[in-house]
Amino acid sequence: MTVKHSLLAILTLGSAYGLQLRDELVKRAPHREGINVGQVYGTLERLRKTGLIVEAEMTDDNLQLYSLTASGREAVAEWMSCPTHVNVRDWTEMLDQVLVVSSIPGAPFERLVSGYRASLALPCPGQHDPEIQRGALNSATRMLHDAAVQWLDEMSRSLQLASASYGLAQSRPRRGRRATVS
């Protein structure tokens, strides 16, 4: 789910092609390093079919660029403002959302972090569940919960000191091998 929204967030910076979006996602959310460019193109196709993006112009070397539609802008604005996943046992979606939103100039990063803090201020998951109220599992859940809150605090502090947001990279990755000259 957050790969889709992360790609939409990156497209708020301007039109981009598939490999560029994959590289931007990995740069902004390094834990996604293993994402396959084929997954990105599949996600782009689904986003196009649902009307969140459109095929824009082509690059000089015939790479298809993608742009947001009005619906895509609305969907990504909502995603960048509100926590989508508060599960202390699985941080992947929270990492995606917080890291990507923090890298987009003008995005409502503090609002998002405040939303996560508010969600995590609720009783720790499993705290009142007799099935989960067992030694090691309850302790691990509480520790993960506390670590999530500490990470959000650290992200907020460190981003106040220096801007972590930036635009699309202008350098083009090399593609394929150079032609051999006989």
C-alpha positions in Angstrom: 0.0 0.0 0.0 2.7 2.6 0.9 4.7 1.9 -2.3 1.7 3.2 -4.2 1.4 6.3 -2.0 5.2 6.8 -1.9 5.3 6.9 -5.7 2.4 9.4 -5.7 4.3 11.6 -3.1 7.4 11.6 -5.3 5.3 12.6 -8.3 4.2 15.7 -6.4 7.7 16.9 -7.3 7.1 16.6 -11.0 6.8 14.1 -13.8 9.1 11.1 -13.6 9.7 7.7 -15.4 9.6 4.3 -13.7 13.3 3.7 -13.0 13.6 7.3 -11.7 10.7 6.7 -9.3 12.2 3.5 -8.1 15.6 5.2 -7.5 13.9 8.2 -5.7 11.9 5.8 -3.5 15.1 3.9 -2.5 16.9 7.2 -1.8 14.1 8.5 0.4 13.3 5.1 2.1 16.5 3.1 2.1 14.8 0.1 3.7 13.1 -0.4 0.3 16.4 -1.1 -1.5 15.2 -4.5 -2.7 12.2 -3.1 -4.6 12.1 -4.3 -8.2 11.6 -1.8 -11.0 9.0 -4.2 -12.4 7.0 -3.8 -9.2 7.2 0.0 -9.7 6.0 -0.3 -13.3 3.2 -2.6 -12.2 2.1 -0.2 -9.5 2.3 2.7 -12.0 0.0 0.8 -14.4 -2.5 0.2 -11.5 -2.4 3.9 -10.6 -3.0 4.8 -14.2 -6.0 2.5 -14.4 -7.5 4.0 -11.2 -7.1 7.5 -12.6 -4.5 8.7 -10.0 -1.8 9.3 -12.6 -1.6 9.8 -16.4 1.1 9.1 -18.9 2.7 12.5 -19.6 5.2 13.4 -22.3 8.2 11.3 -23.2 11.9 12.0 -22.4 14.3 12.8 -25.2 15.3 9.1 -25.2 11.7 7.9 -25.3 11.1 7.0 -21.6 7.4 7.4 -20.6 6.9 10.1 -17.9 4.0 9.9 -15.4 2.2 12.8 -13.8 -0.4 13.1 -11.1 -4.1 13.8 -11.9 -6.3 15.9 -9.6 -7.5 12.7 -8.0 -3.9 11.6 -7.4 -3.1 15.0 -5.8 -6.1 14.6 -3.5 -5.1 11.0 -2.5 -1.5 11.8 -1.8 -2.3 15.0 0.1 -4.5 12.9 2.5 -1.8 10.2 2.8 0.9 12.7 3.6 -1.2 14.2 6.4 -2.6 11.2 8.3 -1.0 8.1 9.7 -2.1 5.0 7.7 -0.6 2.2 9.8 -0.1 2.1 13.5 1.2 -1.4 14.3 4.2 -1.5 16.4 5.0 -5.0 15.3 5.4 -4.0 11.7 7.1 -0.6 11.1 7.5 -0.9 7.3 4.5 1.3 6.4 5.3 3.8 9.1 8.9 4.1 7.9 7.8 4.5 4.3 5.3 7.2 5.2 7.4 9.2 7.6 10.6 9.0 5.6 9.0 9.8 2.2 6.9 12.6 3.6 9.9 14.1 5.3 11.7 14.3 2.0 9.0 16.2 0.1 9.4 20.0 0.3 6.3 21.6 1.9 4.7 18.3 2.9 2.9 18.3 6.3 5.6 16.3 8.1 4.9 17.6 11.6 1.2 17.0 11.2 1.9 13.4 10.2 4.3 12.8 13.1 1.8 14.3 15.5 -0.8 12.0 14.2 1.4 9.0 14.8 2.3 10.2 18.3 -1.4 10.6 19.1 -2.1 7.1 17.7 0.7 5.6 19.7 -0.4 7.5 22.9 -3.4 5.1 23.0 -2.9 2.0 25.2 -0.1 -0.2 23.9 -1.5 -2.9 21.7 -2.2 -6.0 23.7 -2.0 -4.2 27.0 -5.6 -5.1 28.0 -5.9 -8.3 25.9 -5.8 -11.4 28.3 -4.6 -13.5 25.3 -1.6 -11.4 24.8 -1.0 -10.4 28.4 1.9 -13.0 28.7 5.4 -12.3 29.7 7.8 -12.0 26.7 5.2 -11.1 24.0 3.7 -8.3 26.1 7.2 -7.0 27.0 8.4 -7.1 23.4 5.2 -5.3 22.2 5.7 -2.6 24.8 9.4 -2.2 23.9 8.5 -1.9 20.2 5.8 0.7 21.1 8.3 2.7 23.1 11.0 2.4 20.3 8.4 3.7 17.7 7.7 6.8 19.9 11.4 7.4 20.4 12.1 7.1 16.7 9.3 9.6 15.9 10.8 12.0 18.4 14.3 11.7 17.0 13.0 12.1 13.4 11.2 15.3 14.4 14.2 16.7 16.3 16.7 15.9 13.6 14.6 17.3 10.8 14.1 20.6 12.7 17.9 21.0 12.6 18.4 20.4 8.9 16.0 20.2 6.0 15.6 16.6 4.8 13.4 17.5 1.8 14.6 17.8 -1.7 13.4 17.6 -5.3 13.8 15.0 -8.0 17.4 14.1 -8.9 18.4 15.5 -12.3 21.1 12.9 -13.0 20.1 10.0 -15.2 21.2 6.4 -14.4 23.0 4.5 -17.1 20.9 1.9 -18.7 22.2 -1.2 -20.3 25.6 -1.7 -21.9 27.2 0.5 -24.4 27.2 -0.7 -28.0 30.4 -2.4 -29.0 32.2 -0.9 -31.9 33.7 -3.4 -34.4 
